Amino acid sequence: LPSGPGAGAGPKPGLPGLPGLPKAPGAAGQAAAGDGVQKNASVASMASMPKAIPSSPSVPAAQAAVEEPPAKAKHQQPAEDEAPKKREAEKQQALGKLKELVGGATTTVEAIEAAIAEAKAVGAEAADCQDAEKRIKAIKAGKAVEEAAASRDEAKIKAAIAEAEAAGASEDSIQKGRAVLAEEEAKRAEAERKKQEEEAKKSAAATALKSAVASRDVAKLREAIATAEAQGLAKADIDSAKKVLEEEEKKQKAREELAALRGCTDPAKLEAGLAAAKASGLGAGEPIVAEIEGLKAAAEKRIAAEGELATAMKSPENLDALRAAIEGAKAAGVDAAQVDQAQKVLEEEEPKVKAREQLKVACEAKTKDALQEAIEAAKTAKLQESEYAEAAELLRKEEEKEKQLAALKQALQDSMACDMKDIDSVRAAKEALSQAIKLATEACVPEVELRESEQRRKKLHNTVEDLKGSIRVFCRIRPLNSREKDLGDHMVTRQIDPMTLMVGDSDEHKFCFDAVFTPGTQDEIFEDCKDLVQSAVDGYNVTLFAYGQTGAGKTFTMAGVPGQLGVSPRTITELYRVIEQGKARYNYTVMGSMLELYRQDLVDLLSKGNPAACKSKLNVRVEKSGFVMVEHLTSEQCDTAEQLEALLERGTKARAVAATAMNSESSRSHLVLMIQIISVNKETKDQLRAKILIVDLAGSERLKKSQTTADAQKESIEINKSLTALGDVIEALTKNSKVIPYRNHKLTQLMQDSLGGSAKTLMFVNCSPASSNEDETLMSLKYAVRAKKITNNVKK
């Protein structure tokens, strides 16, 4: 050992816990240490051997100094110092062996415990053996996992794995436990699957049983009961189903017994069969029961018919009774011989009675052929001339009617040849057709025969107006309502002809429009304006708007009610019909928007009440082309009529209404449906853009009469202001003023491209017929007359 100051005073580099000796690296050093432990079983034997620790290539010179101390040192150190050195060497050798065992992959607990005991016997302390103790704990924990795995107790396995992981046991031992856990989990899953499968079968059986009971079908019940028994369903459920089966089997038997009576004609037997079926639980709703009851009724009817026929034959002068009895007997299936006998009696008495009956029917029918045949039959039966005089007069009138109808059809056909672009030609055709209609009316030609000619006359008239560029005005008078009747009102309006209306008895109050309806049907109203839809598709702006006092029927005309749809929904249907006809040549895009003008504010009805909608203010803007548009207004593409109808319904529900003295749901805003139509020719790519503006104006009203207050009164004031502004625009257009006051109100700004110019505009003036509303009706009609005067110069 080195000598000098500080020699041996501190630990030397090497194995930790083994002061003064270096750690022997590699398996060679460990094997040498192990050989030393095996060769020196005791301290005494080690003391007798001078070289206890084998050499290693990595042991430093200090270890060599222990084995071969310099000769001078041997002579200098006392003999008693040799024993501690040997003990230290033995200790280091024992600890080396212990470390080797701790690091070995196949080390056993017993080997490590023996090595610990041996190390402690040569002076090793507890701290020197900590790693070995941990290794023992890890090995034991690994074995505990294997033992728990062998028991297949999942709780024990999980606990053992947790301890093994904490103790640092080998992954192989832990993996065995995990494998067993996985196997147990798989077994549980399989058991659960089988359990669910069985439960599913039972559930299916229960559902089938319930369904069969509900259907009360015998075959289904038998099958479902068998399946339920096989699946072990509740006995109460099966017994309940069996009870239903028993009832249905009885009914089935009763059905079969009734079916056997199908050829029976004896009412008594049929009645007995029905009684037995009823006792078996068959109800009147059963088809076979209804069938047998029908047979029974037919048999009873036949017997009754036989009796009636016999009675009628005893009084042959009563031909109506005899004829009815014969028909009844035939219908009831009475024996043919009996019917033939009665028929012979009838033929002997019938000619004169038949001739009179034929005359009566012909006079009611008022057809030329029927009258001619009846008169001829009367002459053949030698009736008095006075008996068929009425028929002869009716025949003369029918011949005149036929003559005028033929003239009307010729006039209608001639009108088809007029030049629809020449105003004089169209006007001449209209006048000729009007005269023919007048003569046909005087000849009592029915309205159904006049309809086509009347529609053509209206179309010719409107074409004349279109050629002049005017607004078309239709007047519609609603019926008196129950409130007006209760107040004792009477009608002050009277239709003079299809285009003229009179209010009161003064000729000064005669008003002529393009059409007058009192009130007319929704079909008739739309029939006269549906051609405007084609104009819109052809690229012309089209406006349909309703004007009149509150409660006059504007909303009914424009929107209608279920079963009586108004102009708006019908326009939508017609639009998509026209588009369907032209889609082979054009690509169409239809955009829908809906707004209301409430007081002075434009409100987007498609986003009203939607917190996520754009809050930007709506503004009316006129493009350079003169096309009016509304900025920030929601516009939705509608590819089908259903989509556009849904848009209309959404917007209508959001409209502002309020109750007034004249209308419980008075519209408090102007409602506008805006439909933009863009068509692109598939071949030339030419584009047309137009719009249909459908406006339901709020009702005009006098504050005193509507009795509105507070906010409703302010609404009424704003409504009247807007309608006044519209009237000012109409008057300016009528006078061909250089400046048209469109900017005086947002309503007129919105309708700027819809009045005059090339726009096709149709105005409905809706009026009340009540005497209490006569002043308001006159004001509305005068307003409409002003609108009618708007024209543009059109060159012939």
Secondary structure, DSSP 8 states (H G I E B T S, - for coil): ---STTTTSS--SSSTT-TTS----HHHHHHHHHHHHHH--SHHHHHT-S--S---TT--HHHHHHHS--HHHHHHS-GGGHHHHHHHHHHHHHHHHHHHHHH-TT--HHHHHHHHHHHHHTT--GGGGHHHHHHHHHHHHHHHHHHHHHHT-HHHHHHHHHHHHHHT--HHHHHHHHHHHHHHHHHHHHHHHHHHHHHHHHHHHHHHHHHHHHHT-HHHHHHHHHHHHHHT--HHHHHHHHHHHHHHHHHHHHHHHHHTTTT---HHHHHHHHHHHHHTT--TTSHHHHHHHHHHHHHHHHHHHHHHHHHHHH-TT-HHHHHHHHHHHHHHT--HHHHHHHHHHHHHHHHHHHHHHHHHHHHHH--HHHHHHHHHHHHHTT--GGGGHHHHHHHHHHHHHHHHHHHHHHHHHHHTTS-TT-HHHHHHHHHHHHHHHHHHHHTT--HHHHHHHHHHHHHHHHHHHHHHT--EEEEEE----HHHHHTT--B-EEEEETTEEEETT-GGGEEE-SEEESS--HHHHHHTTTHHHHHHHTT--EEEEEEEBTTSSHHHHHTEETTEE-HHHHHHHHHHHHHHHHTTTEEEEEEEEEEEEETTEEEETTTTT-TTS-----EEEE-TTS-EEEET---EE--SHHHHHHHHHHHHHTS-EE--SS-TTEE-SEEEEEEEEEEEETTT--EEEEEEEEEE---B--HHHHT--HHHHHHHHHHHHHHHHHHHHHHHHHTT-SS--GGG-HHHHHTGGGSSTT-EEEEEEEE--BGGGHHHHHHHHHHHHHHHT-------
